[in-house]
Amino acid sequence: MREADGRLADAPGFRRYLVEKIAGYERGLRTMRARMARKAQGALTVEFRTVHMSPFLKLYVVGDEVVFEGIYDKLDVRPDEYRSPGTAPSGPGTEGDQLLDLIGHGSLLTRWSRYDGELAREVVARRRAFFGTLWDAACPLSRGPHAAGGA
C-alpha cells in the first residue's frame, strides 16, 4: 500500500484477500482430485506454498520439460478497499491510502523447452533449480506466516 506521505507499507487486508483467494483455488483443486479418483480418471497432486517476497518473475514449470517465464511489468494504483471496516488508517494523513498492486496480466511469457537446443536445456535446468530453491524456502499455505485466518 502507498500511504498518503508516499511511503510503501504492508496492506494486510489485501494480503488476507489474496491468501483467501488462493485457499479457494486449493479447495477447488482438492475437490477435483477427489472426483478424478472416484472416476479413475488419473491422479492430481495439489500443494500450495507461500514465500514472503515481492513478486517479480512469473514462472511456470511444467514437469521437467517446459518453463514459461515473464515479469510483473505493470503497477495498478487504486484506493485500498481491503482495509477492514472500522480499522483506523495507518498514520496521520493516510485517509487516502492507495493500494500498489504489481500485476502481470498480458505480460509476455517466454517458453523454454528442453528439446529446443542446448541454451533452452540450460535455461530450463536453471529455472527449475530456482523454483526448487523457492519451493524449499516456502511454507505450506495453511501454515505460512500469512495463512488465511492467521496474523
Disulfide bonds with the S-S distance in Angstrom:
none
